[in-house]
Amino acid sequence: MRSIALCFFITRIVSKVRIRILVSRVSHESWHSVITTSGAWCAHFLGVPVKKIKATFQATTQLATNVMAGNKILQTIKSPWPANNVRRRNEPVATDAIKAQVPAVDDGSTMAQLFIGRKSLVSDAHGVKTDVAFVNALKDNTRLRGAMDKLISDGAKSELSDRAQDVLCALCIDDWYSEAHYQHQNFAEHRWRHVKKKVEWLMNLRNCPPEVWLLALQYVCSVMNHTAKKSLGNRPPLQVLEGATLDISILSSIFFSGTLSTSHVLTTRNATARLEVRSPLLFMDAW
Protein backbone atom coordinates (compact mmCIF):
# COMPACT_ATOMS: atom_id res chain seq x y z
CA MET A 1 0.00 0.00 0.00
CA ARG A 2 2.83 2.39 0.82
CA SER A 3 4.57 1.71 -2.50
CA ILE A 4 1.32 2.27 -4.41
CA ALA A 5 0.67 5.55 -2.59
CA LEU A 6 4.26 6.66 -3.22
CA CYS A 7 3.99 5.86 -6.93
CA PHE A 8 0.70 7.76 -7.12
CA PHE A 9 2.26 10.78 -5.36
CA ILE A 10 5.28 10.80 -7.70
CA THR A 11 3.00 10.51 -10.73
CA ARG A 12 0.98 13.52 -9.61
CA ILE A 13 4.13 15.59 -9.09
CA VAL A 14 5.50 14.67 -12.53
CA SER A 15 2.19 15.50 -14.18
CA LYS A 16 2.05 18.90 -12.45
CA VAL A 17 5.60 19.70 -13.55
CA ARG A 18 4.77 18.73 -17.14
CA ILE A 19 1.64 20.89 -17.06
CA ARG A 20 3.60 23.87 -15.73
CA ILE A 21 6.27 23.47 -18.41
CA LEU A 22 3.59 23.19 -21.08
CA VAL A 23 1.77 26.26 -19.79
CA SER A 24 5.00 28.26 -19.66
CA ARG A 25 5.83 27.23 -23.21
CA VAL A 26 2.34 28.09 -24.45
CA SER A 27 2.36 31.42 -22.63
CA HIS A 28 5.83 32.25 -24.01
CA GLU A 29 4.73 31.32 -27.54
CA SER A 30 1.52 33.32 -27.14
CA TRP A 31 3.46 36.38 -25.96
CA HIS A 32 5.87 35.99 -28.89
CA SER A 33 3.07 35.58 -31.42
CA VAL A 34 1.14 38.58 -30.11
CA ILE A 35 4.22 40.78 -30.28
CA THR A 36 5.32 39.72 -33.75
CA THR A 37 1.95 39.49 -35.48
CA SER A 38 0.10 42.54 -34.17
CA GLY A 39 0.67 45.91 -32.60
CA ALA A 40 -1.60 45.28 -29.61
CA TRP A 41 1.14 46.30 -27.20
CA CYS A 42 2.01 49.57 -28.89
CA ALA A 43 -0.42 51.52 -26.71
CA HIS A 44 1.24 50.12 -23.57
CA PHE A 45 4.67 51.31 -24.72
CA LEU A 46 3.76 54.80 -25.97
CA GLY A 47 3.34 53.78 -29.61
CA VAL A 48 6.92 52.62 -30.23
CA PRO A 49 7.58 50.21 -33.13
CA VAL A 50 6.87 46.50 -32.70
CA LYS A 51 10.57 45.73 -33.15
CA LYS A 52 11.45 47.80 -30.10
CA ILE A 53 8.68 46.15 -28.05
CA LYS A 54 9.98 42.73 -29.02
CA ALA A 55 13.50 43.71 -27.93
CA THR A 56 12.07 44.98 -24.62
CA PHE A 57 10.35 41.66 -23.88
CA GLN A 58 13.52 39.75 -24.71
CA ALA A 59 15.67 41.91 -22.41
CA THR A 60 13.26 41.85 -19.43
CA THR A 61 11.26 39.37 -17.35
CA GLN A 62 7.51 38.97 -17.01
CA LEU A 63 7.28 36.88 -13.85
CA ALA A 64 4.10 38.45 -12.46
CA THR A 65 1.61 36.39 -14.43
CA ASN A 66 -1.34 37.39 -12.22
CA VAL A 67 -0.93 41.08 -11.47
CA MET A 68 -4.42 41.69 -10.08
CA ALA A 69 -6.04 39.56 -7.39
CA GLY A 70 -9.51 40.04 -8.91
CA ASN A 71 -11.32 41.49 -11.86
CA LYS A 72 -10.80 45.04 -10.61
CA ILE A 73 -7.55 46.67 -9.64
CA LEU A 74 -9.14 47.96 -6.43
CA GLN A 75 -9.32 44.36 -5.21
CA THR A 76 -5.53 44.19 -5.10
CA ILE A 77 -5.03 45.30 -1.50
CA LYS A 78 -1.78 43.39 -0.99
CA SER A 79 0.81 43.00 -3.71
CA PRO A 80 0.86 39.40 -5.05
CA TRP A 81 4.47 39.89 -6.20
CA PRO A 82 6.36 41.84 -3.48
CA ALA A 83 9.75 41.09 -5.09
CA ASN A 84 8.83 43.37 -8.01
CA ASN A 85 8.36 46.31 -5.65
CA VAL A 86 11.88 46.18 -4.19
CA ARG A 87 15.00 47.38 -5.98
CA ARG A 88 17.87 44.91 -6.29
CA ARG A 89 21.48 45.52 -5.27
CA ASN A 90 22.74 42.72 -7.58
CA GLU A 91 25.24 41.14 -5.22
CA PRO A 92 25.37 38.55 -2.43
CA VAL A 93 25.41 39.91 1.13
CA ALA A 94 27.05 38.29 4.14
CA THR A 95 25.63 38.82 7.62
CA ASP A 96 26.77 38.11 11.15
CA ALA A 97 25.62 38.97 14.67
CA ILE A 98 27.85 40.96 17.03
CA LYS A 99 27.26 40.87 20.80
CA ALA A 100 28.30 43.61 23.20
CA GLN A 101 28.97 43.49 26.93
CA VAL A 102 26.99 46.65 27.72
CA PRO A 103 23.75 48.07 26.26
CA ALA A 104 24.07 50.85 23.72
CA VAL A 105 23.52 54.37 25.03
CA ASP A 106 21.11 55.40 22.26
CA ASP A 107 18.55 52.58 22.11
CA GLY A 108 19.68 49.94 24.62
CA SER A 109 20.72 47.40 21.97
CA THR A 110 22.90 44.58 23.21
CA MET A 111 23.67 43.19 19.75
CA ALA A 112 24.29 44.44 16.23
CA GLN A 113 23.51 42.73 12.95
CA LEU A 114 26.24 43.36 10.40
CA PHE A 115 25.56 43.23 6.64
CA ILE A 116 28.52 43.19 4.22
CA GLY A 117 28.22 43.40 0.43
CA ARG A 118 30.22 40.59 -1.15
CA LYS A 119 31.19 42.63 -4.24
CA SER A 120 30.88 46.25 -3.13
CA LEU A 121 32.08 45.73 0.50
CA VAL A 122 29.35 48.12 1.71
CA SER A 123 29.03 47.68 5.48
CA ASP A 124 25.87 48.36 7.51
CA ALA A 125 25.20 47.77 11.21
CA HIS A 126 21.72 47.63 12.74
CA GLY A 127 21.20 47.53 16.49
CA VAL A 128 19.05 44.67 17.82
CA LYS A 129 18.11 43.59 21.32
CA THR A 130 17.29 39.91 20.74
CA ASP A 131 18.06 37.21 18.20
CA VAL A 132 14.45 37.30 17.02
CA ALA A 133 14.96 40.85 15.77
CA PHE A 134 17.18 39.57 12.95
CA VAL A 135 14.22 39.66 10.56
CA ASN A 136 13.59 43.32 11.37
CA ALA A 137 17.25 44.13 10.69
CA LEU A 138 17.04 42.23 7.40
CA LYS A 139 14.00 44.26 6.35
CA ASP A 140 15.69 47.52 7.35
CA ASN A 141 18.79 46.70 5.34
CA THR A 142 16.69 45.68 2.34
CA ARG A 143 14.80 48.95 2.53
CA LEU A 144 18.07 50.88 2.82
CA ARG A 145 20.23 49.19 0.17
CA GLY A 146 17.87 46.96 -1.81
CA ALA A 147 17.25 43.23 -1.94
CA MET A 148 20.36 41.10 -2.22
CA ASP A 149 20.77 38.16 -4.59
CA LYS A 150 21.92 35.79 -1.85
CA LEU A 151 22.15 35.98 1.94
CA ILE A 152 25.34 34.42 3.36
CA SER A 153 25.34 33.54 7.08
CA ASP A 154 26.63 31.04 9.61
CA GLY A 155 23.29 29.26 10.02
CA ALA A 156 22.10 30.73 13.31
CA LYS A 157 18.63 29.76 14.53
CA SER A 158 17.22 33.23 13.92
CA GLU A 159 18.50 33.11 10.34
CA LEU A 160 16.94 29.68 9.77
CA SER A 161 13.56 30.58 11.29
CA ASP A 162 10.34 30.32 9.33
CA ARG A 163 9.84 34.06 9.55
CA ALA A 164 13.22 34.73 7.96
CA GLN A 165 12.57 32.17 5.25
CA ASP A 166 9.23 33.81 4.47
CA VAL A 167 10.97 37.15 3.88
CA LEU A 168 13.64 35.55 1.69
CA CYS A 169 11.05 33.66 -0.37
CA ALA A 170 8.83 36.71 -0.80
CA LEU A 171 11.75 38.78 -2.11
CA CYS A 172 13.27 35.96 -4.21
CA ILE A 173 16.52 35.93 -2.18
CA ASP A 174 18.70 32.83 -2.18
CA ASP A 175 20.45 31.72 1.01
CA TRP A 176 23.74 30.02 1.84
CA TYR A 177 25.00 28.82 5.22
CA SER A 178 28.48 27.89 6.34
CA GLU A 179 29.25 24.48 7.78
CA ALA A 180 28.94 23.86 11.48
CA HIS A 181 32.02 24.95 13.45
CA TYR A 182 33.45 26.59 10.29
CA GLN A 183 32.31 30.16 10.80
CA HIS A 184 35.33 31.45 8.87
CA GLN A 185 33.53 30.43 5.69
CA ASN A 186 31.22 33.39 6.23
CA PHE A 187 32.63 36.45 4.44
CA ALA A 188 31.26 38.73 7.16
CA GLU A 189 33.79 37.24 9.58
CA HIS A 190 36.68 38.43 7.39
CA ARG A 191 35.33 41.94 6.93
CA TRP A 192 34.42 42.24 10.62
CA ARG A 193 38.10 42.01 11.56
CA HIS A 194 38.81 45.26 9.70
CA VAL A 195 35.69 46.98 11.05
CA LYS A 196 36.44 45.90 14.63
CA LYS A 197 40.00 47.19 14.37
CA LYS A 198 38.76 50.63 13.29
CA VAL A 199 36.10 50.75 16.03
CA GLU A 200 38.63 49.94 18.75
CA TRP A 201 41.07 52.50 17.35
CA LEU A 202 38.40 55.22 17.30
CA MET A 203 37.10 54.56 20.81
CA ASN A 204 40.62 54.43 22.25
CA LEU A 205 41.61 57.61 20.45
CA ARG A 206 38.60 59.58 21.69
CA ASN A 207 38.51 57.88 25.10
CA CYS A 208 34.87 56.92 24.60
CA PRO A 209 32.88 54.99 27.20
CA PRO A 210 31.85 51.45 26.22
CA GLU A 211 28.18 52.46 26.02
CA VAL A 212 28.74 54.23 22.68
CA TRP A 213 29.91 51.07 20.89
CA LEU A 214 26.91 51.01 18.52
CA LEU A 215 27.28 54.64 17.50
CA ALA A 216 31.00 54.12 16.95
CA LEU A 217 30.31 51.01 14.87
CA GLN A 218 27.78 52.78 12.65
CA TYR A 219 30.12 55.77 12.28
CA VAL A 220 33.01 53.52 11.22
CA CYS A 221 30.82 51.72 8.70
CA SER A 222 29.72 55.04 7.19
CA VAL A 223 33.29 56.31 6.87
CA MET A 224 34.50 53.04 5.36
CA ASN A 225 31.63 53.12 2.85
CA HIS A 226 32.87 56.54 1.68
CA THR A 227 36.60 55.66 1.61
CA ALA A 228 38.25 54.46 -1.59
CA LYS A 229 39.58 50.90 -1.59
CA LYS A 230 42.30 49.52 -3.83
CA SER A 231 40.53 46.21 -4.49
CA LEU A 232 37.55 48.15 -5.87
CA GLY A 233 39.65 50.11 -8.35
CA ASN A 234 40.28 52.98 -5.91
CA ARG A 235 36.56 53.64 -5.64
CA PRO A 236 34.43 53.90 -2.48
CA PRO A 237 32.13 50.95 -1.75
CA LEU A 238 28.98 53.07 -2.00
CA GLN A 239 30.02 54.27 -5.44
CA VAL A 240 30.48 50.68 -6.56
CA LEU A 241 27.04 49.75 -5.22
CA GLU A 242 25.02 52.76 -6.39
CA GLY A 243 27.08 53.83 -9.38
CA ALA A 244 27.05 57.53 -8.45
CA THR A 245 29.88 59.87 -7.48
CA LEU A 246 29.89 60.55 -3.74
CA ASP A 247 30.35 63.86 -1.97
CA ILE A 248 32.50 63.58 1.17
CA SER A 249 32.37 67.19 2.33
CA ILE A 250 30.69 66.09 5.53
CA LEU A 251 33.69 63.93 6.51
CA SER A 252 35.83 67.06 7.00
CA SER A 253 33.25 68.85 9.16
CA ILE A 254 32.18 66.20 11.70
CA PHE A 255 34.07 64.36 14.39
CA PHE A 256 33.41 61.55 16.80
CA SER A 257 34.40 63.18 20.07
CA GLY A 258 33.38 65.68 22.74
CA THR A 259 31.43 65.91 25.95
CA LEU A 260 27.73 66.10 26.57
CA SER A 261 26.39 68.30 29.37
CA THR A 262 23.58 66.81 31.41
CA SER A 263 21.65 68.29 34.29
CA HIS A 264 20.75 66.46 37.47
CA VAL A 265 18.37 68.03 39.98
CA LEU A 266 19.26 67.44 43.63
CA THR A 267 16.33 67.91 45.98
CA THR A 268 17.05 68.56 49.66
CA ARG A 269 14.91 69.66 52.59
CA ASN A 270 16.04 73.28 52.37
CA ALA A 271 16.52 73.96 48.66
CA THR A 272 16.71 72.48 45.22
CA ALA A 273 20.13 72.64 43.60
CA ARG A 274 20.98 72.00 39.95
CA LEU A 275 24.22 70.16 39.32
CA GLU A 276 25.90 70.29 35.92
CA VAL A 277 27.69 67.10 35.06
CA ARG A 278 29.96 66.76 32.05
CA SER A 279 30.14 63.18 30.92
CA PRO A 280 32.42 62.01 28.10
CA LEU A 281 29.63 60.88 25.79
CA LEU A 282 29.34 61.13 22.06
CA PHE A 283 29.12 64.38 20.12
CA MET A 284 28.48 64.03 16.42
CA ASP A 285 26.64 66.20 13.93
CA ALA A 286 23.95 64.86 11.62
CA TRP A 287 25.37 62.12 9.45
C-alpha positions, 0 to 999 in steps of 0.5 A: 500500500505504501509503494502504491501511494508513493507511486501515485504521489510521484505521478501527480508531481510529474504530471504537475511539472509537465503541465507547468512546463507546457503552460510556460511554453504556451504562454511564451509562444503566445506572448511571442506571437502577439508581439510579432503578429500585431501591434496590440502592445504599442499603446502600452509602450507609448506607440513605439515600433513593434521591433522595439517592443519585441526587444524589450520583452527579450531583455526583461522578465515577465514573472508576475503572471497574475498582477491583479487579485480580482477582476478590478484593480481595487481588489488588489489590497496586498501585492501578489508579487512583493519582489517586483516592488523592491530594488535589487542591489545585484550582489550577495550579502554576508551577515553576522551577529555581534554581541556587546557586553553593555547596552548601547547608550542610544537605544539599549541594543545589546547586539548588532547585525552586520551586513557586508556586500560581497562585491561592493564591501558596503558595510551596515550595522543595525542595532538589535536587542534579541536574536528574534529581531534579525528579521527586522534588521534584514528588512531595514537593510533591504529597505536601505540598500535593496534586496540582495541576490543571496544571503550568506550567514553562519546558520544561526537559529534566527537566520533559519527561522520560518519568519526569515525564510518567508521574507527571503522567499517573498523577495526571491533571495537565495540563502547560503550557510556555512558548515557547522564549526566553520564560521570562517567560511562566512565572508562577514567574519573576514570583513568584521576584523577590519571593522572591529580594528577601526572601532577599537582605534576610534574609541581608544583615540577619543577615550569613549565609554563602552556604552557608545559602541553602537554609534561608533560602529555605525560611524566607522561603517559610514566612513569606510563606505565613503573611503576608496579601496584599492581592491575596488579600483580605488573607488568607495564601496557606496560608489560601486554599489550605487554607481554615483559619485559621492560627496564627502564634504561632511567627513571634514566637518564632523568628528566623533568626540566631545562631551555632553552636558547633562543636568541632574536636579538634587532635591534637599529639605532646604533647597533644590540645587541644579548640578551640571555634570559633564560626561564624556559621551558622544558628540556628532553632527547629523550624518 
